[in-house]
């Protein structure tokens, strides 16, 4: 039997842009793509933290570029994608990771909170994808766009209505864009992380009773570790997933399969 062709996962020569890459999941994915050979441009609001991510990318021997931007500002977000692509000489991979959450009972959600979450998680992701796809099309690149969905793309979670709405919309967007952009050679997929402890989700883990009850619902009996997301990101960004588009891969320890 022939051996596995590991070159399928090699990202050498690829140019990636990762939004929301100043910390947490975005930073880990940016570093994973760099470790697989890609040059990586990172965007977020915090320029100082972005520079730390760039330093980590460069320590892996790849080129890193920081472009500060708030994806809620459509013009600024698209300019940031254009600047990142110009700095790298093009874009082959976009990871739409920028996202925010705020726990609040739905009867207390106001328009400002709704707009802040939807504008970041859904509108920002669309217009970043649009800017990247325009560059991919112009360059004739067979690109890969990866959207960061959530378990709330599939199930309802109390006190997370704006967030769940944004992530459900992001899943629908993933499917629609995958169908529309397939003729351009652009694949669009998503990752749905399960329960991972990050700065954004820390509020949940401060509740010991919630933590114990939730962990008991996960078949693998543990919460996600950030390293658990590296392999799936490299897979979806690489030619190893060349015939995969319109899919959402849950990295959740079996949670969705068991409910």
ZALODREN-697335 format. One record per residue: residue number from 1; residue in three letters; x, y, z of N, C-alpha, C in turn. Coordinates in steps of 0.05 Angstrom, whole numbers, m for minus. Example, Ala and Ser with C-alpha at 12.3 -4.5 7.8 and 13.67 -1.06 7.14 Angstrom:
% ZALODREN-697335
+-----+-----+--------+--------+--------+--------+--------+--------+--------+--------+--------+
:   k :   r :     nu :     nv :     nw :    cau :    cav :    caw :     cu :     cv :     cw :
+-----+-----+--------+--------+--------+--------+--------+--------+--------+--------+--------+
:   1 : ALA :    264 :   m114 :    156 :    246 :    m90 :    156 :    264 :    m66 :    156 :
:   2 : SER :    257 :    m45 :    142 :    273 :    m21 :    143 :    258 :      1 :    157 :
+-----+-----+--------+--------+--------+--------+--------+--------+--------+--------+--------+
END
This chain:
% ZALODREN-697335
+-----+-----+--------+--------+--------+--------+--------+--------+--------+--------+--------+
:   k :   r :     nu :     nv :     nw :    cau :    cav :    caw :     cu :     cv :     cw :
+-----+-----+--------+--------+--------+--------+--------+--------+--------+--------+--------+
:   1 : UNK :     17 :    m24 :      0 :      0 :      0 :      0 :     18 :     25 :      0 :
:   2 : UNK :     12 :     43 :    m17 :     28 :     68 :    m19 :     25 :     84 :      7 :
:   3 : UNK :     47 :     98 :     14 :     47 :    114 :     38 :     30 :    139 :     35 :
:   4 : UNK :     24 :    152 :     57 :      8 :    177 :     56 :     25 :    199 :     45 :
:   5 : UNK :     14 :    214 :     27 :     29 :    237 :     15 :     25 :    261 :     33 :
:   6 : UNK :     44 :    265 :     51 :     42 :    287 :     70 :     46 :    314 :     57 :
:   7 : UNK :     55 :    315 :     32 :     58 :    340 :     19 :     30 :    353 :     14 :
:   8 : UNK :      9 :    337 :     15 :    m18 :    348 :     12 :    m24 :    369 :     34 :
:   9 : UNK :    m10 :    367 :     56 :    m15 :    385 :     79 :      5 :    408 :     80 :
:  10 : UNK :     23 :    408 :     61 :     45 :    428 :     60 :     34 :    455 :     50 :
:  11 : UNK :     38 :    476 :     65 :     28 :    502 :     57 :     51 :    521 :     47 :
:  12 : UNK :     73 :    509 :     42 :     96 :    525 :     32 :     88 :    541 :      7 :
:  13 : UNK :     94 :    567 :      8 :     87 :    584 :    m15 :     59 :    595 :    m14 :
:  14 : UNK :     43 :    586 :      5 :     16 :    597 :      8 :     16 :    622 :     25 :
:  15 : UNK :     m4 :    639 :     20 :     m6 :    665 :     34 :    m33 :    666 :     48 :
:  16 : UNK :    m32 :    668 :     75 :    m56 :    667 :     91 :    m62 :    693 :    105 :
:  17 : UNK :    m87 :    699 :    109 :    m96 :    721 :    125 :   m114 :    710 :    147 :
:  18 : UNK :   m109 :    717 :    172 :   m125 :    708 :    194 :   m135 :    732 :    209 :
:  19 : UNK :   m161 :    735 :    212 :   m173 :    758 :    227 :   m176 :    750 :    256 :
:  20 : UNK :   m176 :    770 :    273 :   m179 :    764 :    302 :   m156 :    748 :    312 :
:  21 : UNK :   m132 :    754 :    303 :   m109 :    736 :    309 :    m90 :    747 :    330 :
:  22 : UNK :   m100 :    766 :    347 :    m83 :    777 :    367 :    m81 :    759 :    392 :
:  23 : UNK :    m99 :    739 :    394 :    m99 :    722 :    417 :   m116 :    697 :    412 :
:  24 : UNK :   m116 :    679 :    430 :   m134 :    656 :    430 :   m133 :    639 :    405 :
:  25 : UNK :   m157 :    632 :    395 :   m159 :    614 :    372 :   m146 :    626 :    347 :
:  26 : UNK :   m150 :    651 :    342 :   m139 :    663 :    318 :   m109 :    662 :    318 :
:  27 : UNK :    m96 :    668 :    341 :    m67 :    667 :    342 :    m57 :    638 :    338 :
:  28 : UNK :    m70 :    619 :    351 :    m62 :    591 :    348 :    m64 :    582 :    319 :
:  29 : UNK :    m85 :    589 :    305 :    m88 :    581 :    277 :    m68 :    595 :    260 :
:  30 : UNK :    m62 :    620 :    265 :    m42 :    634 :    249 :    m15 :    621 :    252 :
:  31 : UNK :     m8 :    613 :    277 :     18 :    600 :    281 :     18 :    572 :    269 :
:  32 : UNK :     m5 :    558 :    269 :     m6 :    531 :    256 :     m2 :    533 :    226 :
:  33 : UNK :    m14 :    553 :    213 :    m11 :    556 :    185 :     18 :    562 :    178 :
:  34 : UNK :     31 :    579 :    195 :     59 :    585 :    191 :     76 :    561 :    194 :
:  35 : UNK :     70 :    545 :    214 :     86 :    520 :    219 :     84 :    501 :    196 :
:  36 : UNK :     61 :    502 :    182 :     57 :    485 :    158 :     69 :    497 :    133 :
:  37 : UNK :     81 :    521 :    135 :     95 :    533 :    113 :     85 :    558 :    101 :
:  38 : UNK :     62 :    568 :    111 :     49 :    592 :     99 :     62 :    617 :    110 :
:  39 : UNK :     62 :    638 :     94 :     67 :    665 :    104 :     39 :    676 :    113 :
:  40 : UNK :     39 :    690 :    135 :     13 :    697 :    147 :     11 :    726 :    154 :
:  41 : UNK :    m11 :    739 :    145 :    m18 :    766 :    153 :    m40 :    764 :    174 :
:  42 : UNK :    m38 :    779 :    195 :    m58 :    777 :    217 :    m71 :    805 :    221 :
:  43 : UNK :    m96 :    804 :    227 :   m111 :    829 :    233 :   m126 :    827 :    259 :
:  44 : UNK :   m129 :    849 :    272 :   m145 :    852 :    296 :   m144 :    881 :    304 :
:  45 : UNK :   m158 :    889 :    326 :   m158 :    916 :    334 :   m133 :    923 :    351 :
:  46 : UNK :   m122 :    904 :    365 :    m99 :    909 :    383 :    m73 :    905 :    368 :
:  47 : UNK :    m61 :    928 :    360 :    m37 :    926 :    344 :    m13 :    915 :    360 :
:  48 : UNK :    m12 :    921 :    386 :     10 :    911 :    402 :      9 :    880 :    404 :
:  49 : UNK :    m14 :    870 :    409 :    m17 :    840 :    410 :    m12 :    828 :    383 :
:  50 : UNK :    m21 :    841 :    362 :    m16 :    831 :    335 :     14 :    828 :    330 :
:  51 : UNK :     30 :    847 :    339 :     59 :    846 :    335 :     71 :    822 :    349 :
:  52 : UNK :     59 :    814 :    372 :     68 :    790 :    385 :     62 :    765 :    369 :
:  53 : UNK :     39 :    765 :    356 :     32 :    742 :    338 :     52 :    741 :    315 :
:  54 : UNK :     58 :    765 :    303 :     77 :    766 :    281 :    104 :    755 :    290 :
:  55 : UNK :    113 :    762 :    314 :    138 :    752 :    324 :    138 :    722 :    326 :
:  56 : UNK :    116 :    710 :    334 :    114 :    681 :    336 :    115 :    668 :    309 :
:  57 : UNK :    102 :    681 :    289 :    102 :    671 :    261 :    131 :    672 :    250 :
:  58 : UNK :    144 :    694 :    255 :    172 :    697 :    245 :    191 :    678 :    258 :
:  59 : UNK :    185 :    671 :    283 :    202 :    652 :    298 :    200 :    624 :    285 :
:  60 : UNK :    179 :    619 :    270 :    175 :    594 :    256 :    188 :    595 :    228 :
:  61 : UNK :    201 :    617 :    222 :    215 :    619 :    196 :    198 :    629 :    173 :
:  62 : UNK :    174 :    639 :    179 :    156 :    649 :    158 :    153 :    679 :    160 :
:  63 : UNK :    142 :    691 :    139 :    138 :    719 :    139 :    111 :    726 :    154 :
:  64 : UNK :    112 :    745 :    171 :     88 :    754 :    185 :     83 :    783 :    180 :
:  65 : UNK :     58 :    790 :    177 :     50 :    818 :    172 :     26 :    825 :    190 :
:  66 : UNK :     27 :    848 :    203 :      5 :    857 :    220 :     m9 :    880 :    207 :
:  67 : UNK :    m36 :    878 :    207 :    m52 :    900 :    196 :    m75 :    905 :    216 :
:  68 : UNK :    m73 :    927 :    231 :    m94 :    933 :    251 :   m120 :    941 :    237 :
:  69 : UNK :   m142 :    930 :    246 :   m168 :    937 :    234 :   m190 :    925 :    251 :
:  70 : UNK :   m213 :    939 :    250 :   m237 :    930 :    264 :   m256 :    920 :    241 :
:  71 : UNK :   m263 :    895 :    241 :   m279 :    884 :    219 :   m307 :    895 :    219 :
:  72 : UNK :   m315 :    908 :    240 :   m342 :    921 :    240 :   m344 :    944 :    220 :
:  73 : UNK :   m321 :    955 :    214 :   m319 :    977 :    195 :   m313 :    964 :    168 :
:  74 : UNK :   m334 :    962 :    151 :   m331 :    947 :    126 :   m309 :    958 :    108 :
:  75 : UNK :   m308 :    984 :    105 :   m287 :    995 :     88 :   m259 :    989 :     99 :
:  76 : UNK :   m256 :    993 :    125 :   m230 :    988 :    138 :   m222 :    958 :    136 :
:  77 : UNK :   m242 :    941 :    140 :   m237 :    912 :    138 :   m228 :    904 :    111 :
:  78 : UNK :   m241 :    914 :     90 :   m234 :    907 :     63 :   m207 :    919 :     55 :
:  79 : UNK :   m201 :    943 :     65 :   m175 :    955 :     60 :   m153 :    938 :     73 :
:  80 : UNK :   m159 :    928 :     98 :   m140 :    911 :    112 :   m134 :    885 :     97 :
:  81 : UNK :   m154 :    873 :     85 :   m150 :    849 :     69 :   m133 :    856 :     45 :
:  82 : UNK :   m139 :    878 :     32 :   m124 :    886 :      8 :    m95 :    892 :     16 :
:  83 : UNK :    m91 :    905 :     39 :    m63 :    911 :     47 :    m48 :    886 :     54 :
:  84 : UNK :    m61 :    867 :     67 :    m49 :    842 :     74 :    m41 :    827 :     49 :
:  85 : UNK :    m59 :    826 :     29 :    m54 :    812 :      4 :    m31 :    826 :    m11 :
:  86 : UNK :    m30 :    852 :    m11 :     m9 :    867 :    m24 :     18 :    861 :    m11 :
:  87 : UNK :     19 :    860 :     15 :     44 :    855 :     30 :     54 :    827 :     25 :
:  88 : UNK :     36 :    808 :     22 :     44 :    780 :     18 :     47 :    772 :    m12 :
:  89 : UNK :     38 :    790 :    m29 :     38 :    784 :    m58 :     14 :    769 :    m67 :
:  90 : UNK :     m7 :    769 :    m51 :    m31 :    754 :    m58 :    m43 :    741 :    m33 :
:  91 : UNK :    m65 :    727 :    m37 :    m78 :    712 :    m15 :    m89 :    686 :    m25 :
:  92 : UNK :    m81 :    665 :    m12 :    m91 :    638 :    m19 :   m111 :    627 :      2 :
:  93 : UNK :   m108 :    637 :     27 :   m123 :    627 :     49 :   m134 :    651 :     66 :
:  94 : UNK :   m159 :    650 :     73 :   m170 :    669 :     92 :   m184 :    653 :    114 :
:  95 : UNK :   m177 :    660 :    139 :   m190 :    649 :    162 :   m206 :    672 :    176 :
:  96 : UNK :   m232 :    670 :    174 :   m250 :    690 :    187 :   m254 :    682 :    216 :
:  97 : UNK :   m236 :    692 :    233 :   m238 :    684 :    261 :   m248 :    706 :    280 :
:  98 : UNK :   m247 :    732 :    271 :   m255 :    754 :    289 :   m283 :    749 :    299 :
:  99 : UNK :   m287 :    751 :    325 :   m313 :    747 :    336 :   m315 :    756 :    365 :
: 100 : UNK :   m339 :    763 :    373 :   m343 :    771 :    401 :   m369 :    758 :    411 :
: 101 : UNK :   m371 :    757 :    438 :   m394 :    746 :    451 :   m399 :    761 :    476 :
: 102 : UNK :   m424 :    763 :    484 :   m432 :    774 :    510 :   m457 :    760 :    519 :
: 103 : UNK :   m455 :    748 :    543 :   m478 :    734 :    554 :   m498 :    754 :    565 :
: 104 : UNK :   m522 :    752 :    556 :   m543 :    770 :    566 :   m570 :    757 :    560 :
: 105 : UNK :   m588 :    757 :    580 :   m615 :    747 :    575 :   m628 :    761 :    551 :
: 106 : UNK :   m642 :    746 :    534 :   m653 :    758 :    510 :   m672 :    781 :    514 :
: 107 : UNK :   m686 :    781 :    537 :   m704 :    803 :    543 :   m689 :    829 :    549 :
: 108 : UNK :   m663 :    827 :    553 :   m647 :    850 :    560 :   m628 :    858 :    537 :
: 109 : UNK :   m629 :    844 :    515 :   m612 :    851 :    492 :   m622 :    877 :    480 :
: 110 : UNK :   m604 :    896 :    476 :   m611 :    921 :    462 :   m599 :    921 :    434 :
: 111 : UNK :   m606 :    942 :    419 :   m597 :    943 :    391 :   m567 :    946 :    389 :
: 112 : UNK :   m555 :    960 :    408 :   m526 :    965 :    407 :   m511 :    938 :    410 :
: 113 : UNK :   m520 :    921 :    429 :   m507 :    895 :    432 :   m511 :    878 :    407 :
: 114 : UNK :   m536 :    877 :    398 :   m543 :    861 :    374 :   m525 :    870 :    350 :
: 115 : UNK :   m523 :    896 :    346 :   m507 :    905 :    323 :   m477 :    899 :    327 :
: 116 : UNK :   m467 :    902 :    351 :   m439 :    898 :    357 :   m431 :    869 :    350 :
: 117 : UNK :   m448 :    850 :    359 :   m442 :    822 :    355 :   m446 :    814 :    325 :
: 118 : UNK :   m469 :    821 :    314 :   m474 :    814 :    286 :   m455 :    827 :    267 :
: 119 : UNK :   m448 :    852 :    272 :   m430 :    866 :    254 :   m402 :    854 :    255 :
: 120 : UNK :   m394 :    844 :    278 :   m367 :    832 :    280 :   m367 :    803 :    268 :
: 121 : UNK :   m386 :    787 :    278 :   m385 :    758 :    273 :   m395 :    751 :    245 :
: 122 : UNK :   m414 :    766 :    234 :   m427 :    759 :    209 :   m421 :    779 :    187 :
: 123 : UNK :   m428 :    804 :    191 :   m423 :    823 :    170 :   m393 :    826 :    164 :
: 124 : UNK :   m377 :    828 :    185 :   m348 :    831 :    181 :   m337 :    807 :    166 :
: 125 : UNK :   m346 :    783 :    173 :   m336 :    759 :    160 :   m343 :    759 :    130 :
: 126 : UNK :   m368 :    767 :    124 :   m375 :    768 :     95 :   m358 :    786 :     79 :
: 127 : UNK :   m355 :    811 :     89 :   m340 :    830 :     72 :   m310 :    824 :     71 :
: 128 : UNK :   m299 :    811 :     92 :   m271 :    802 :     90 :   m270 :    779 :     69 :
: 129 : UNK :   m289 :    761 :     69 :   m289 :    740 :     49 :   m292 :    751 :     21 :
: 130 : UNK :   m309 :    771 :     18 :   m313 :    783 :     m8 :   m287 :    796 :    m18 :
: 131 : UNK :   m273 :    811 :     m1 :   m248 :    823 :     m9 :   m227 :    803 :    m16 :
: 132 : UNK :   m225 :    781 :     m1 :   m206 :    760 :     m7 :   m213 :    746 :    m33 :
: 133 : UNK :   m239 :    740 :    m37 :   m247 :    726 :    m61 :   m242 :    743 :    m86 :
: 134 : UNK :   m246 :    769 :    m84 :   m240 :    786 :   m107 :   m211 :    784 :   m115 :
: 135 : UNK :   m193 :    784 :    m94 :   m165 :    782 :   m100 :   m158 :    754 :   m111 :
: 136 : UNK :   m170 :    733 :   m100 :   m165 :    706 :   m110 :   m174 :    704 :   m139 :
: 137 : UNK :   m198 :    715 :   m145 :   m208 :    714 :   m172 :   m190 :    728 :   m191 :
: 138 : UNK :   m181 :    752 :   m184 :   m164 :    768 :   m201 :   m137 :    754 :   m207 :
: 139 : UNK :   m127 :    740 :   m187 :   m102 :    726 :   m189 :   m104 :    698 :   m200 :
: 140 : UNK :   m129 :    688 :   m204 :   m133 :    661 :   m213 :   m125 :    640 :   m192 :
: 141 : UNK :   m128 :    647 :   m167 :   m120 :    629 :   m145 :   m142 :    610 :   m137 :
: 142 : UNK :   m135 :    585 :   m133 :   m153 :    565 :   m122 :   m151 :    568 :    m92 :
: 143 : UNK :   m168 :    586 :    m80 :   m165 :    593 :    m53 :   m182 :    577 :    m34 :
: 144 : UNK :   m176 :    581 :     m8 :   m192 :    568 :     14 :   m200 :    589 :     34 :
: 145 : UNK :   m226 :    591 :     39 :   m236 :    609 :     60 :   m248 :    591 :     82 :
: 146 : UNK :   m239 :    597 :    106 :   m248 :    582 :    130 :   m262 :    601 :    149 :
: 147 : UNK :   m287 :    596 :    155 :   m302 :    612 :    174 :   m304 :    598 :    201 :
: 148 : UNK :   m301 :    613 :    222 :   m302 :    601 :    249 :   m331 :    603 :    259 :
: 149 : UNK :   m345 :    580 :    256 :   m372 :    578 :    266 :   m372 :    570 :    295 :
: 150 : UNK :   m392 :    556 :    305 :   m395 :    551 :    333 :   m415 :    528 :    337 :
: 151 : UNK :   m416 :    517 :    361 :   m437 :    498 :    367 :   m464 :    512 :    365 :
: 152 : UNK :   m464 :    539 :    369 :   m490 :    553 :    367 :   m498 :    557 :    338 :
: 153 : UNK :   m482 :    549 :    319 :   m491 :    548 :    291 :   m511 :    526 :    288 :
: 154 : UNK :   m512 :    507 :    306 :   m529 :    483 :    304 :   m549 :    480 :    326 :
: 155 : UNK :   m543 :    491 :    350 :   m561 :    487 :    372 :   m566 :    514 :    386 :
: 156 : UNK :   m588 :    516 :    400 :   m595 :    540 :    415 :   m583 :    540 :    442 :
: 157 : UNK :   m572 :    563 :    450 :   m559 :    565 :    476 :   m572 :    590 :    490 :
: 158 : UNK :   m585 :    586 :    513 :   m597 :    608 :    527 :   m577 :    630 :    533 :
: 159 : UNK :   m586 :    655 :    532 :   m570 :    679 :    538 :   m549 :    685 :    516 :
: 160 : UNK :   m551 :    670 :    494 :   m531 :    675 :    472 :   m546 :    679 :    446 :
: 161 : UNK :   m569 :    692 :    446 :   m584 :    695 :    422 :   m570 :    711 :    400 :
: 162 : UNK :   m559 :    735 :    406 :   m545 :    749 :    384 :   m521 :    733 :    374 :
: 163 : UNK :   m506 :    721 :    391 :   m483 :    705 :    383 :   m492 :    681 :    366 :
: 164 : UNK :   m512 :    667 :    376 :   m522 :    643 :    361 :   m534 :    651 :    334 :
: 165 : UNK :   m547 :    674 :    333 :   m558 :    684 :    308 :   m535 :    690 :    288 :
: 166 : UNK :   m514 :    702 :    298 :   m491 :    709 :    281 :   m477 :    684 :    270 :
: 167 : UNK :   m474 :    664 :    288 :   m460 :    640 :    280 :   m478 :    621 :    263 :
: 168 : UNK :   m504 :    621 :    267 :   m522 :    607 :    248 :   m521 :    620 :    221 :
: 169 : UNK :   m521 :    646 :    221 :   m518 :    660 :    195 :   m492 :    655 :    181 :
: 170 : UNK :   m471 :    652 :    197 :   m444 :    647 :    186 :   m444 :    619 :    172 :
: 171 : UNK :   m458 :    600 :    184 :   m459 :    573 :    172 :   m475 :    575 :    146 :
: 172 : UNK :   m497 :    590 :    145 :   m512 :    593 :    120 :   m495 :    607 :     99 :
: 173 : UNK :   m480 :    627 :    108 :   m462 :    642 :     89 :   m441 :    623 :     78 :
: 174 : UNK :   m430 :    606 :     95 :   m410 :    587 :     86 :   m421 :    569 :     63 :
: 175 : UNK :   m445 :    559 :     67 :   m457 :    541 :     47 :   m463 :    556 :     21 :
: 176 : UNK :   m474 :    581 :     24 :   m481 :    596 :      0 :   m456 :    604 :    m16 :
: 177 : UNK :   m436 :    613 :     m2 :   m412 :    622 :    m17 :   m397 :    598 :    m29 :
: 178 : UNK :   m398 :    575 :    m15 :   m385 :    551 :    m27 :   m397 :    544 :    m53 :
: 179 : UNK :   m424 :    546 :    m55 :   m437 :    539 :    m80 :   m432 :    560 :   m102 :
: 180 : UNK :   m431 :    586 :    m94 :   m428 :    607 :   m113 :   m399 :    610 :   m123 :
: 181 : UNK :   m380 :    605 :   m106 :   m352 :    610 :   m113 :   m337 :    585 :   m122 :
: 182 : UNK :   m350 :    562 :   m121 :   m337 :    537 :   m130 :   m327 :    540 :   m159 :
: 183 : UNK :   m343 :    552 :   m178 :   m333 :    554 :   m205 :   m308 :    571 :   m207 :
: 184 : UNK :   m302 :    588 :   m187 :   m278 :    604 :   m187 :   m254 :    588 :   m175 :
: 185 : UNK :   m260 :    564 :   m166 :   m239 :    548 :   m153 :   m234 :    556 :   m124 :
: 186 : UNK :   m253 :    571 :   m112 :   m251 :    579 :    m84 :   m268 :    561 :    m67 :
: 187 : UNK :   m256 :    548 :    m48 :   m270 :    531 :    m29 :   m277 :    547 :     m4 :
: 188 : UNK :   m301 :    542 :      7 :   m309 :    556 :     31 :   m319 :    535 :     51 :
: 189 : UNK :   m306 :    533 :     73 :   m313 :    514 :     94 :   m314 :    528 :    121 :
: 190 : UNK :   m321 :    513 :    142 :   m322 :    525 :    169 :   m313 :    505 :    189 :
: 191 : UNK :   m304 :    516 :    211 :   m297 :    500 :    235 :   m316 :    509 :    257 :
: 192 : UNK :   m327 :    490 :    272 :   m344 :    496 :    295 :   m331 :    486 :    320 :
: 193 : UNK :   m316 :    502 :    334 :   m303 :    493 :    359 :   m325 :    488 :    380 :
: 194 : UNK :   m320 :    468 :    396 :   m337 :    462 :    418 :   m330 :    480 :    442 :
: 195 : UNK :   m328 :    468 :    465 :   m322 :    484 :    489 :   m292 :    486 :    493 :
: 196 : UNK :   m282 :    510 :    487 :   m253 :    516 :    491 :   m251 :    539 :    510 :
: 197 : UNK :   m232 :    538 :    528 :   m228 :    559 :    548 :   m210 :    581 :    536 :
: 198 : UNK :   m222 :    604 :    530 :   m207 :    627 :    519 :   m215 :    651 :    535 :
: 199 : UNK :   m202 :    674 :    529 :   m209 :    699 :    543 :   m239 :    705 :    539 :
: 200 : UNK :   m250 :    699 :    516 :   m277 :    706 :    510 :   m297 :    688 :    525 :
: 201 : UNK :   m289 :    663 :    530 :   m308 :    645 :    544 :   m302 :    641 :    573 :
: 202 : UNK :   m283 :    656 :    584 :   m274 :    652 :    612 :   m298 :    655 :    631 :
: 203 : UNK :   m317 :    672 :    624 :   m340 :    677 :    642 :   m354 :    651 :    649 :
: 204 : UNK :   m356 :    632 :    630 :   m369 :    607 :    636 :   m353 :    589 :    655 :
: 205 : UNK :   m327 :    589 :    652 :   m310 :    570 :    668 :   m307 :    580 :    696 :
: 206 : UNK :   m316 :    604 :    703 :   m314 :    613 :    730 :   m336 :    600 :    747 :
: 207 : UNK :   m354 :    586 :    734 :   m376 :    572 :    748 :   m370 :    543 :    749 :
: 208 : UNK :   m361 :    533 :    773 :   m352 :    506 :    776 :   m375 :    486 :    770 :
: 209 : UNK :   m399 :    492 :    778 :   m421 :    474 :    773 :   m427 :    471 :    743 :
: 210 : UNK :   m426 :    494 :    729 :   m429 :    493 :    700 :   m407 :    476 :    687 :
: 211 : UNK :   m383 :    481 :    696 :   m360 :    467 :    684 :   m362 :    437 :    687 :
: 212 : UNK :   m370 :    428 :    711 :   m373 :    399 :    715 :   m396 :    387 :    699 :
: 213 : UNK :   m418 :    401 :    698 :   m441 :    391 :    683 :   m436 :    390 :    654 :
: 214 : UNK :   m422 :    411 :    643 :   m417 :    411 :    614 :   m397 :    390 :    606 :
: 215 : UNK :   m376 :    387 :    622 :   m356 :    367 :    616 :   m368 :    339 :    615 :
: 216 : UNK :   m388 :    334 :    632 :   m401 :    308 :    633 :   m417 :    302 :    607 :
: 217 : UNK :   m424 :    323 :    592 :   m439 :    320 :    567 :   m421 :    315 :    543 :
: 218 : UNK :   m395 :    317 :    547 :   m377 :    314 :    524 :   m366 :    286 :    524 :
: 219 : UNK :   m372 :    270 :    503 :   m363 :    242 :    502 :   m334 :    238 :    508 :
: 220 : UNK :   m316 :    256 :    499 :   m288 :    252 :    504 :   m280 :    262 :    532 :
: 221 : UNK :   m299 :    271 :    547 :   m296 :    278 :    576 :   m275 :    299 :    582 :
: 222 : UNK :   m271 :    317 :    563 :   m253 :    340 :    569 :   m261 :    363 :    551 :
: 223 : UNK :   m253 :    387 :    559 :   m257 :    410 :    543 :   m235 :    411 :    521 :
: 224 : UNK :   m240 :    427 :    500 :   m220 :    429 :    479 :   m195 :    443 :    487 :
: 225 : UNK :   m173 :    435 :    476 :   m148 :    449 :    479 :   m142 :    464 :    452 :
: 226 : UNK :   m131 :    487 :    454 :   m127 :    503 :    429 :   m111 :    487 :    408 :
: 227 : UNK :    m93 :    470 :    417 :    m78 :    454 :    397 :    m96 :    435 :    382 :
: 228 : UNK :   m120 :    429 :    392 :   m139 :    412 :    378 :   m149 :    424 :    352 :
: 229 : UNK :   m145 :    450 :    349 :   m155 :    463 :    325 :   m135 :    465 :    303 :
: 230 : UNK :   m110 :    460 :    309 :    m88 :    463 :    289 :    m91 :    445 :    265 :
: 231 : UNK :    m95 :    420 :    269 :    m96 :    400 :    248 :   m119 :    405 :    228 :
: 232 : UNK :   m143 :    412 :    239 :   m166 :    416 :    222 :   m163 :    441 :    205 :
: 233 : UNK :   m150 :    462 :    217 :   m145 :    486 :    202 :   m126 :    481 :    179 :
: 234 : UNK :   m104 :    467 :    184 :    m85 :    460 :    163 :    m98 :    443 :    142 :
: 235 : UNK :   m114 :    424 :    150 :   m129 :    407 :    131 :   m146 :    423 :    112 :
: 236 : UNK :   m163 :    441 :    123 :   m181 :    456 :    106 :   m167 :    477 :     89 :
: 237 : UNK :   m143 :    486 :     98 :   m128 :    506 :     83 :   m112 :    493 :     60 :
: 238 : UNK :   m107 :    467 :     62 :    m88 :    454 :     44 :   m102 :    438 :     22 :
: 239 : UNK :    m86 :    428 :      3 :    m97 :    412 :    m19 :   m107 :    385 :     m9 :
: 240 : UNK :   m101 :    378 :     16 :   m112 :    353 :     27 :   m142 :    353 :     27 :
: 241 : UNK :   m154 :    377 :     28 :   m184 :    380 :     28 :   m193 :    391 :      2 :
: 242 : UNK :   m179 :    385 :    m20 :   m185 :    397 :    m46 :   m213 :    391 :    m57 :
: 243 : UNK :   m226 :    370 :    m47 :   m253 :    364 :    m56 :   m273 :    368 :    m34 :
: 244 : UNK :   m266 :    385 :    m15 :   m284 :    391 :      7 :   m292 :    420 :      6 :
: 245 : UNK :   m318 :    426 :      4 :   m327 :    453 :      6 :   m356 :    453 :     16 :
: 246 : UNK :   m363 :    475 :     29 :   m390 :    478 :     40 :   m395 :    462 :     65 :
: 247 : UNK :   m373 :    453 :     79 :   m376 :    436 :    102 :   m368 :    452 :    128 :
: 248 : UNK :   m380 :    443 :    150 :   m373 :    454 :    176 :   m363 :    431 :    194 :
: 249 : UNK :   m338 :    431 :    201 :   m326 :    410 :    217 :   m327 :    417 :    246 :
: 250 : UNK :   m342 :    402 :    261 :   m344 :    407 :    290 :   m320 :    395 :    304 :
: 251 : UNK :   m306 :    411 :    320 :   m284 :    401 :    336 :   m293 :    404 :    365 :
: 252 : UNK :   m308 :    384 :    374 :   m324 :    388 :    399 :   m324 :    364 :    418 :
: 253 : UNK :   m305 :    345 :    413 :   m304 :    322 :    431 :   m328 :    303 :    429 :
: 254 : UNK :   m344 :    306 :    408 :   m368 :    290 :    404 :   m393 :    301 :    415 :
: 255 : UNK :   m392 :    326 :    424 :   m415 :    338 :    438 :   m440 :    338 :    420 :
: 256 : UNK :   m438 :    348 :    395 :   m462 :    350 :    378 :   m472 :    322 :    371 :
: 257 : UNK :   m455 :    302 :    368 :   m463 :    275 :    361 :   m479 :    262 :    384 :
: 258 : UNK :   m475 :    272 :    408 :   m487 :    258 :    431 :   m512 :    271 :    442 :
: 259 : UNK :   m519 :    295 :    432 :   m543 :    308 :    443 :   m568 :    300 :    428 :
+-----+-----+--------+--------+--------+--------+--------+--------+--------+--------+--------+
END
